[in-house]
Amino acid sequence: MARQRTISILTAVFFYGVNAALMAFCINFRHRLFGGPFLGFFLIILGVCSAPLTPSHALSPTYQAGFENQVYHAPVEPVYFPIISAGLRFESTDTATPDSTGSEYRGDLLFRISPTHPQAWAVTSKNLYWGDRDENHQTPLRFSFGRRLIGWSRLDTLWSLGQIEPLDQWDRLRPSLQGLTGVFAYTETEKFHFRLFLSGLFLPETTPNVVLENQQFVRAHPQSITSAPQTLSLLDQSLRANYYLDIPSISSIVFRPSFAVSMETKREIPISAKFVYGYLPLNYFPPALQGYNNISINEVIVTLRPRLLHHHVYNGELSYRFDDHLSAGGVALVDQPQTETFAASDVATPLSVSTSWSPWIEYRTSSWQATLSHLWVLGGLEADVGPPALRSDTSSRFSSRLLYRNATLFQLAKHLMPGSKQDPVLKFKYIHEYSIKGDWFAADLEVQIQPALMLFAGGDVLSSYRDAAPERGAEFLADMRPLGRARLGVTYAF
């Protein structure tokens, strides 16, 4: 028993350390949002594959390699954007039945790079943890350690808001949630589930790569965030804009406290409720800017300061299950950023309290699932605008983090050959944003040609009648409007 406890402690320390290493390799503000890709990626793989797991588990990772090409219409550069991906996935083989320890582990790593635009790359991980299973009833309080995807809020999972859990935004139109990193505790009573999260480590959102070289923005990714202008017109004269990044220390980014707690009713009764509170770092870095004219050399100097902020999140959900197929409910989330003080020369986007509401209804069978939802957002982050030296108008200099103000979502997933090993899955999504009269149609087809070989194809069509909503609210679909595209790719697992 003592030996097993020692192994468990060492395993927990290992997984926590691997996540710290992942952060150290992935966060580097001096040149880009990510650090050295190949060294970090392979060192993490080496560490995971040598993890000191308990004797009742055997590590059998599945590796995957993939290739995808995206073709955009003419206004987007580059028009062709090939992507190479490599990754691994592993998990406990005995999660379905209790074992002597009641523990489990799960992990995944994904590395993506564009061979024609190697500045665009990312390393992401949804899960990289070890610990007690939630279903293990041998102990009243269960712990897990590392990076774990829970799904704290339906707003995050349904609308990809990234309020609680960070996002992988390599593809901004198809972001995926990433887990929080720290210590997780779980317990339950006859009618409730309780979960606690505590951490001193933080890994921010992964976004399309934007590189700053020679004081200019390099847009290596067709879905990179809107970059500031490279030249500015002042007194009928064109001036070069030079950008400098005031880099926070890595320790101030990584070592930041997090806390979250949730209470949820069990599914034995038709009515279910959930409440989540979190005190967490913002998953993104809204910039503060300082700019001035250097008349002697005809240029504008702009300093960007990433703001490292925390926020309070209050999430409440209520739903009703009519039967095994039909359910409906609603979710409300209040996001309260912490207050901050700026220098008199700085200009920054005001961060006000935002409130989001979203009713939803869902119908599912063994072959298809349909979801209809609406989202209202009041308050929150407005568009970032330039400092006085850049402010010739009120246009946005950087993309707004606010995705939607008033939008309706319909999505459908259909299994074309249920029960078949080569079951093709067709996914369709439509969003209408009322604030800018914008529409987004998305379609994807996934075909499992062989057990190890999957082919996928899809595309997006976007339109918008306005560039920004009143009070500069919804700009996401307007920013993405030129990104009509077709996608085709293949993934092989071995």
C-alpha positions as CSV (number, residue, x, y, z in Angstrom):
1,M,0.0,0.0,0.0
2,A,2.8,2.4,0.9
3,R,4.6,1.6,-2.4
4,Q,1.4,2.1,-4.4
5,R,0.8,5.5,-2.6
6,T,4.4,6.5,-3.4
7,I,4.0,5.6,-7.1
8,S,0.7,7.6,-7.2
9,I,2.3,10.7,-5.7
10,L,5.2,10.5,-8.2
11,T,2.8,10.1,-11.1
12,A,0.8,13.1,-10.0
13,V,4.0,15.2,-9.7
14,F,5.1,14.0,-13.1
15,F,1.9,14.9,-14.9
16,Y,1.9,18.3,-13.2
17,G,5.5,18.8,-14.3
18,V,4.8,17.8,-17.9
19,N,2.1,20.4,-18.1
20,A,4.5,23.0,-16.7
21,A,7.0,22.0,-19.4
22,L,4.3,22.3,-22.0
23,M,3.7,25.9,-20.9
24,A,7.3,26.8,-20.9
25,F,7.8,25.6,-24.5
26,C,4.5,27.0,-25.8
27,I,4.7,30.6,-24.4
28,N,7.1,33.0,-25.9
29,F,6.1,36.5,-26.5
30,R,9.3,37.9,-27.9
31,H,8.7,36.7,-31.5
32,R,5.2,35.0,-31.4
33,L,2.6,33.5,-29.2
34,F,4.4,30.1,-29.2
35,G,7.9,28.9,-28.4
36,G,10.2,26.5,-30.1
37,P,8.0,23.8,-31.7
38,F,10.1,20.7,-32.5
39,L,12.1,20.6,-29.3
40,G,9.2,21.2,-27.0
41,F,6.9,18.7,-28.9
42,F,9.3,15.8,-28.9
43,L,10.6,16.3,-25.4
44,I,7.0,16.2,-24.1
45,I,6.3,13.0,-26.1
46,L,9.4,11.5,-24.7
47,G,8.3,12.4,-21.2
48,V,4.8,11.1,-21.6
49,C,5.9,7.8,-23.1
50,S,8.1,7.2,-20.1
51,A,5.5,8.1,-17.4
52,P,5.7,6.1,-14.2
53,L,2.2,4.8,-14.3
54,T,0.7,2.4,-11.7
55,P,1.4,-1.3,-12.5
56,S,-2.3,-1.9,-13.3
57,H,-2.1,0.3,-16.4
58,A,-0.2,-0.2,-19.7
59,L,0.6,2.7,-21.9
60,S,-0.3,2.0,-25.6
61,P,-0.3,5.4,-27.4
62,T,-1.9,5.8,-30.8
63,Y,0.0,8.1,-33.2
64,Q,-1.6,10.0,-36.0
65,A,-0.4,11.9,-39.0
66,G,-2.5,14.1,-41.3
67,F,-2.4,16.5,-44.2
68,E,-5.0,19.2,-45.1
69,N,-5.2,21.8,-47.8
70,Q,-7.4,24.9,-47.5
71,V,-8.3,26.9,-50.6
72,Y,-9.6,30.4,-50.1
73,H,-11.1,32.8,-52.6
74,A,-8.9,35.6,-54.0
75,P,-9.2,38.3,-51.3
76,V,-7.4,36.1,-48.8
77,E,-3.7,35.5,-48.9
78,P,-2.4,32.9,-49.1
79,V,-5.0,31.4,-51.3
80,Y,-3.7,27.9,-50.7
81,F,-2.8,26.9,-47.2
82,P,-1.4,23.4,-46.7
83,I,-1.2,22.0,-43.2
84,I,0.8,19.0,-41.8
85,S,-0.2,17.6,-38.4
86,A,1.2,15.0,-36.1
87,G,0.0,13.8,-32.7
88,L,-0.6,11.1,-30.2
89,R,-3.4,10.0,-28.0
90,F,-3.4,7.5,-25.1
91,E,-5.8,6.6,-22.3
92,S,-6.5,3.9,-19.7
93,T,-7.7,0.6,-21.2
94,D,-9.8,-0.3,-18.3
95,T,-11.9,2.8,-17.8
96,A,-15.2,0.9,-18.2
97,T,-14.7,-1.4,-15.2
98,P,-13.4,-0.7,-11.7
99,D,-9.9,-1.9,-10.9
100,S,-8.0,-2.1,-7.7
101,T,-6.9,1.5,-7.7
102,G,-9.9,3.1,-9.5
103,S,-7.5,5.4,-11.4
104,E,-7.3,6.5,-15.0
105,Y,-5.1,8.5,-17.3
106,R,-5.7,10.3,-20.5
107,G,-3.5,12.4,-22.8
108,D,-3.3,13.9,-26.3
109,L,-0.9,16.2,-28.1
110,L,-1.2,17.7,-31.5
111,F,1.4,19.6,-33.5
112,R,0.4,21.5,-36.7
113,I,2.6,23.5,-39.1
114,S,2.2,24.9,-42.6
115,P,5.1,23.7,-44.8
116,T,4.8,26.8,-47.1
117,H,4.4,29.2,-44.1
118,P,6.4,27.6,-41.3
119,Q,5.9,30.7,-39.1
120,A,2.3,29.3,-38.6
121,W,2.4,26.4,-36.2
122,A,0.9,25.3,-32.9
123,V,1.2,22.7,-30.2
124,T,-2.1,21.9,-28.3
125,S,-3.3,19.5,-25.7
126,K,-6.9,18.9,-24.5
127,N,-6.0,16.3,-21.8
128,L,-2.8,15.3,-20.1
129,Y,-3.8,14.0,-16.7
130,W,-3.8,11.1,-14.2
131,G,-5.9,10.5,-11.2
132,D,-9.0,8.9,-9.7
133,R,-12.0,8.2,-11.9
134,D,-15.2,10.1,-11.2
135,E,-17.0,6.7,-11.2
136,N,-14.7,5.2,-8.6
137,H,-16.8,4.7,-5.4
138,Q,-14.0,3.3,-3.3
139,T,-13.1,6.7,-2.0
140,P,-15.5,9.6,-1.2
141,L,-13.1,12.3,-2.6
142,R,-11.4,11.7,-5.9
143,F,-8.4,13.7,-7.2
144,S,-6.8,14.1,-10.6
145,F,-3.7,16.0,-11.7
146,G,-2.6,17.7,-14.9
147,R,-4.5,19.2,-17.9
148,R,-8.1,18.1,-18.1
149,L,-11.1,19.0,-20.3
150,I,-14.3,19.1,-18.2
151,G,-16.8,21.3,-20.0
152,W,-17.6,23.7,-17.2
153,S,-20.1,25.8,-19.3
154,R,-22.5,24.9,-22.1
155,L,-21.9,28.4,-23.5
156,D,-18.3,27.3,-24.1
157,T,-19.1,23.9,-25.6
158,L,-22.0,25.2,-27.7
159,W,-20.8,28.6,-28.8
160,S,-17.0,28.2,-28.4
161,L,-16.8,31.3,-26.3
162,G,-13.7,30.2,-24.3
163,Q,-14.9,32.0,-21.1
164,I,-13.7,29.3,-18.7
165,E,-11.6,26.8,-20.6
166,P,-9.1,28.2,-23.2
167,L,-9.6,27.6,-26.9
168,D,-7.4,26.2,-29.7
169,Q,-8.1,28.8,-32.4
170,W,-5.8,27.5,-35.1
171,D,-9.0,27.5,-37.1
172,R,-10.9,30.4,-35.8
173,L,-14.1,29.2,-37.4
174,R,-13.7,25.8,-35.8
175,P,-12.1,26.4,-32.4
176,S,-11.9,23.5,-29.8
177,L,-11.9,23.7,-26.1
178,Q,-8.6,22.9,-24.2
179,G,-8.5,21.7,-20.6
180,L,-7.5,23.7,-17.5
181,T,-4.3,22.7,-15.8
182,G,-4.0,22.0,-12.1
183,V,-5.5,19.8,-9.4
184,F,-9.1,18.6,-9.7
185,A,-11.2,17.2,-6.9
186,Y,-14.5,15.5,-7.2
187,T,-17.2,14.1,-4.9
188,E,-20.9,13.3,-5.0
189,T,-24.0,12.9,-2.8
190,E,-27.2,11.1,-3.6
191,K,-28.4,13.9,-5.8
192,F,-25.5,16.2,-6.6
193,H,-22.0,16.2,-8.3
194,F,-19.4,18.5,-6.8
195,R,-16.1,19.5,-8.5
196,L,-13.2,21.7,-7.4
197,F,-10.3,23.1,-9.4
198,L,-7.2,24.7,-8.0
199,S,-4.0,25.7,-9.7
200,G,-1.0,28.1,-9.8
201,L,-0.3,27.4,-13.4
202,F,-1.9,28.9,-16.5
203,L,-1.7,28.2,-20.2
204,P,-3.4,30.8,-22.4
205,E,-5.5,30.4,-25.5
206,T,-3.8,29.2,-28.7
207,T,-4.5,31.5,-31.5
208,P,-3.5,31.8,-35.2
209,N,0.1,32.8,-35.4
210,V,0.9,36.5,-35.7
211,V,4.6,37.3,-35.8
212,L,6.3,40.7,-35.2
213,E,9.5,41.1,-37.3
214,N,11.3,44.4,-37.9
215,Q,8.6,46.3,-36.0
216,Q,6.0,45.1,-38.6
217,F,3.3,42.4,-38.4
218,V,3.8,39.3,-40.5
219,R,0.5,37.5,-41.2
220,A,1.6,33.9,-41.6
221,H,-1.9,32.5,-41.1
222,P,-4.9,33.4,-43.3
223,Q,-7.1,33.4,-40.1
224,S,-4.7,35.5,-38.1
225,I,-6.1,38.2,-36.0
226,T,-6.7,41.6,-37.6
227,S,-3.3,43.4,-37.5
228,A,-2.8,47.1,-37.1
229,P,-2.0,49.2,-40.2
230,Q,1.6,49.3,-41.3
231,T,1.4,52.8,-42.6
232,L,-0.6,55.8,-41.4
233,S,-1.7,59.0,-43.0
234,L,-1.0,62.1,-41.0
235,L,-1.3,65.7,-42.5
236,D,-1.6,64.2,-46.0
237,Q,1.7,62.4,-45.4
238,S,2.2,58.6,-45.2
239,L,4.1,57.5,-42.1
240,R,5.6,54.1,-41.3
241,A,4.2,52.6,-38.1
242,N,6.8,50.7,-36.0
243,Y,5.4,48.3,-33.4
244,Y,7.2,47.2,-30.2
245,L,6.1,44.5,-27.8
246,D,6.5,45.2,-24.1
247,I,7.1,41.6,-23.1
248,P,5.9,40.4,-19.7
249,S,8.1,37.9,-18.0
250,I,7.3,34.2,-18.6
251,S,6.8,33.6,-14.9
252,S,4.2,36.4,-14.7
253,I,2.2,34.7,-17.5
254,V,2.6,31.1,-16.3
255,F,2.4,31.3,-12.5
256,R,-1.1,32.7,-12.0
257,P,-3.7,31.5,-9.5
258,S,-6.9,29.8,-10.6
259,F,-9.9,28.6,-8.7
260,A,-13.2,27.1,-9.8
261,V,-16.1,25.1,-8.2
262,S,-19.2,23.5,-9.7
263,M,-22.3,21.9,-8.3
264,E,-24.6,19.9,-10.6
265,T,-27.7,17.7,-10.1
266,K,-27.6,14.1,-11.2
267,R,-29.5,12.9,-14.3
268,E,-31.9,10.6,-12.4
269,I,-34.6,13.3,-12.5
270,P,-35.8,15.1,-15.6
271,I,-35.0,18.6,-14.3
272,S,-31.3,19.3,-13.9
273,A,-29.4,22.4,-12.7
274,K,-25.7,23.4,-12.7
275,F,-23.8,26.3,-11.1
276,V,-20.2,27.2,-11.7
277,Y,-18.0,29.9,-10.1
278,G,-14.5,30.6,-11.2
279,Y,-11.7,33.1,-10.5
280,L,-9.4,32.6,-13.5
281,P,-7.0,34.4,-15.7
282,L,-8.4,35.8,-18.9
283,N,-7.7,33.3,-21.7
284,Y,-6.5,36.1,-24.0
285,F,-4.4,39.2,-23.7
286,P,-6.2,42.5,-24.5
287,P,-3.5,45.0,-25.4
288,A,-2.8,48.4,-24.0
289,L,-1.2,50.7,-26.5
290,Q,1.0,53.8,-26.3
291,G,1.9,55.7,-29.5
292,Y,3.6,58.9,-30.4
293,N,4.9,60.6,-33.6
294,N,8.6,60.7,-34.2
295,I,8.5,63.6,-36.7
296,S,12.3,63.7,-37.2
297,I,12.3,60.3,-39.0
298,N,8.7,60.4,-40.2
299,E,7.4,57.4,-38.3
300,V,4.9,56.5,-35.6
301,I,6.2,54.5,-32.6
302,V,3.6,52.2,-31.0
303,T,4.2,50.1,-27.9
304,L,1.9,47.1,-27.3
305,R,1.5,45.9,-23.7
306,P,-0.3,42.6,-23.2
307,R,-2.6,42.9,-20.2
308,L,-2.5,39.9,-17.7
309,L,-5.9,40.1,-16.1
310,H,-8.2,37.8,-14.0
311,H,-11.9,37.7,-14.1
312,H,-14.8,36.3,-12.0
313,V,-17.1,34.0,-13.9
314,Y,-20.6,33.0,-12.7
315,N,-22.4,30.3,-14.8
316,G,-25.9,29.0,-14.2
317,E,-27.8,26.3,-16.2
318,L,-31.2,24.8,-16.1
319,S,-32.5,22.1,-18.4
320,Y,-35.4,19.6,-18.7
321,R,-35.2,16.2,-20.3
322,F,-38.6,15.3,-21.9
323,D,-37.4,11.8,-22.9
324,D,-34.3,10.0,-24.1
325,H,-34.3,12.0,-27.3
326,L,-35.6,15.5,-26.5
327,S,-34.2,18.0,-24.0
328,A,-34.2,21.8,-23.6
329,G,-32.8,24.4,-21.3
330,G,-31.0,27.7,-20.8
331,V,-27.7,29.0,-19.6
332,A,-26.6,32.4,-18.3
333,L,-23.0,33.5,-17.7
334,V,-21.7,36.7,-16.0
335,D,-18.1,37.7,-16.8
336,Q,-16.6,40.3,-14.4
337,P,-13.1,41.3,-15.3
338,Q,-10.9,42.8,-12.6
339,T,-10.4,46.5,-12.6
340,E,-7.0,48.0,-13.6
341,T,-5.1,51.3,-13.7
342,F,-3.5,52.6,-16.8
343,A,-0.8,55.2,-17.4
344,A,-2.1,58.5,-18.8
345,S,-0.4,57.9,-22.1
346,D,-1.9,54.4,-22.6
347,V,-5.1,53.7,-24.5
348,A,-6.9,50.4,-23.8
349,T,-10.1,48.7,-24.6
350,P,-12.5,49.1,-21.7
351,L,-13.3,45.7,-20.1
352,S,-16.8,45.9,-18.7
353,V,-19.0,43.2,-17.1
354,S,-20.7,41.1,-19.8
355,T,-23.9,39.0,-19.4
356,S,-24.7,36.2,-21.8
357,W,-28.0,34.3,-22.1
358,S,-28.6,31.3,-24.4
359,P,-31.8,29.1,-24.5
360,W,-31.4,25.8,-26.4
361,I,-33.3,22.7,-27.5
362,E,-31.7,19.5,-28.6
363,Y,-33.0,16.3,-30.3
364,R,-30.9,13.2,-30.8
365,T,-31.3,9.6,-32.0
366,S,-28.8,6.9,-32.7
367,S,-28.1,8.3,-36.2
368,W,-28.5,12.1,-35.9
369,Q,-28.4,15.1,-33.5
370,A,-30.0,18.5,-34.0
371,T,-29.5,21.6,-31.9
372,L,-31.1,25.0,-32.0
373,S,-29.9,27.9,-29.8
374,H,-29.9,31.7,-29.5
375,L,-27.3,33.9,-27.8
376,W,-27.6,37.4,-26.4
377,V,-24.6,39.3,-25.0
378,L,-24.8,42.6,-23.2
379,G,-21.7,44.6,-22.2
380,G,-18.3,43.2,-22.4
381,L,-15.2,43.8,-24.5
382,E,-15.6,46.4,-27.3
383,A,-13.3,46.8,-30.3
384,D,-9.7,47.8,-29.6
385,V,-8.8,51.1,-31.1
386,G,-5.4,52.8,-31.6
387,P,-3.7,55.3,-29.4
388,P,-4.0,59.1,-30.1
389,A,-1.2,59.0,-32.7
390,L,-3.1,56.4,-34.7
391,R,-6.7,57.6,-34.1
392,S,-7.6,59.3,-37.3
393,D,-11.0,57.7,-37.0
394,T,-12.8,55.2,-34.7
395,S,-12.1,52.2,-36.8
396,S,-10.9,49.0,-35.1
397,R,-7.1,48.4,-35.0
398,F,-7.4,44.9,-33.6
399,S,-10.0,42.2,-33.7
400,S,-12.6,42.2,-31.0
401,R,-12.7,39.2,-28.7
402,L,-16.5,39.5,-28.6
403,L,-17.8,36.9,-31.1
404,Y,-21.5,37.6,-31.2
405,R,-24.0,40.1,-29.8
406,N,-27.3,38.6,-31.0
407,A,-27.1,35.4,-33.0
408,T,-29.1,32.2,-33.7
409,L,-27.4,28.8,-34.2
410,F,-28.6,25.7,-35.9
411,Q,-26.4,22.6,-36.2
412,L,-27.0,19.1,-37.4
413,A,-24.8,15.9,-37.2
414,K,-26.0,12.9,-39.3
415,H,-24.6,9.4,-39.4
416,L,-25.2,8.3,-42.9
417,M,-24.5,4.5,-42.3
418,P,-25.2,3.9,-38.5
419,G,-23.5,0.8,-37.2
420,S,-21.1,0.5,-40.2
421,K,-17.3,0.6,-39.6
422,Q,-17.1,3.1,-42.5
423,D,-19.9,5.3,-41.1
424,P,-19.7,8.7,-42.9
425,V,-20.7,11.6,-40.7
426,L,-22.2,14.8,-42.2
427,K,-22.1,18.0,-40.1
428,F,-23.9,21.2,-40.9
429,K,-24.0,24.5,-39.0
430,Y,-25.7,27.8,-39.7
431,I,-25.3,31.0,-37.7
432,H,-27.1,34.3,-38.3
433,E,-25.8,37.4,-36.5
434,Y,-28.5,40.0,-36.3
435,S,-26.3,42.9,-35.3
436,I,-24.4,42.9,-38.5
437,K,-26.9,40.9,-40.6
438,G,-24.2,38.3,-41.1
439,D,-24.6,34.7,-42.2
440,W,-22.3,31.7,-41.9
441,F,-22.8,28.3,-43.5
442,A,-20.4,25.5,-42.6
443,A,-20.5,21.9,-43.8
444,D,-18.1,19.0,-43.1
445,L,-18.1,15.3,-44.2
446,E,-16.0,12.7,-42.3
447,V,-15.5,9.3,-43.9
448,Q,-13.7,6.4,-42.1
449,I,-12.3,4.6,-45.1
450,Q,-10.4,2.1,-43.0
451,P,-10.1,1.7,-39.2
452,A,-6.9,3.8,-39.4
453,L,-7.7,6.0,-42.3
454,M,-10.1,8.9,-42.3
455,L,-10.9,11.4,-45.1
456,F,-12.6,14.7,-44.4
457,A,-13.9,17.5,-46.6
458,G,-15.8,20.7,-46.0
459,G,-16.2,24.4,-46.5
460,D,-17.5,27.7,-45.2
461,V,-19.5,30.5,-46.8
462,L,-19.7,33.8,-45.0
463,S,-21.5,37.1,-45.8
464,S,-22.2,40.3,-43.9
465,Y,-24.0,43.6,-44.6
466,R,-22.2,45.7,-42.0
467,D,-18.6,45.7,-40.7
468,A,-19.5,46.4,-37.1
469,A,-22.6,46.4,-35.0
470,P,-23.9,49.4,-33.1
471,E,-21.5,50.3,-30.2
472,R,-18.9,48.2,-32.0
473,G,-20.2,44.9,-30.7
474,A,-20.2,42.0,-33.1
475,E,-17.3,42.0,-35.6
476,F,-16.3,38.4,-35.7
477,L,-18.2,37.3,-38.8
478,A,-17.4,40.7,-40.4
479,D,-13.7,40.0,-39.8
480,M,-14.0,36.5,-41.2
481,R,-16.1,37.5,-44.2
482,P,-13.3,37.1,-46.8
483,L,-12.6,33.6,-45.6
484,G,-15.0,31.6,-47.8
485,R,-13.1,28.4,-48.4
486,A,-13.0,24.7,-49.2
487,R,-11.2,22.1,-47.1
488,L,-9.9,18.6,-47.9
489,G,-7.7,16.4,-45.7
490,V,-6.7,12.9,-44.6
491,T,-5.6,11.5,-41.2
492,Y,-3.9,8.2,-40.6
493,A,-3.6,6.6,-37.2
494,F,-1.0,3.9,-36.4
